[in-house]
Amino acid sequence: MKVSELRELNSAELAAKVATMEKDLFMLKFKHGIRQLDNTAKLSSLKKDIARVKTVIMQQKHNG
């Protein structure tokens, strides 16, 4: 997910995206715990995507 795409979204859409991503992260962590996760790289990439979205949200709050 590119930052330029995220900057085009409004804060409500970004908040919804963070909520769904955090739910997905929880499910991935659960699968990883019971050894059913095939691609463990998804965990780190999803964490980074969540951080990107949260960064854009904070930038929008500071810029008005």
C-alpha positions, 0 to 999 in steps of 0.5 A, spaced: 500 500 500 502 506 497 502 512 502 500 517 496 494 512 495 493 513 503 493 520 503 487 521 498 482 517 503 479 521 509 480 520 516 474 516 517 476 511 511 483 511 514 480 509 521 476 503 518 482 501 514 486 501 521 481 497 524 480 492 519 488 491 519 488 490 526 483 485 526 487 481 520 493 482 524 490 479 530 488 473 526 494 472 523 498 472 530 493 467 532 494 462 526 502 463 527 501 461 534 497 454 533 502 453 527 497 454 521 501 460 518 504 459 512 507 465 510 510 469 516 512 475 512 505 477 512 505 479 520 511 484 519 508 487 512 501 488 515 504 491 522 508 496 517 502 497 513 498 499 520 504 504 521 503 507 515 496 508 515 497 511 523 502 516 520 498 519 515 492 519 520 497 523 524 499 528 519 492 529 517 491 531 524 497 536 524 496 539 517 488 540 519 
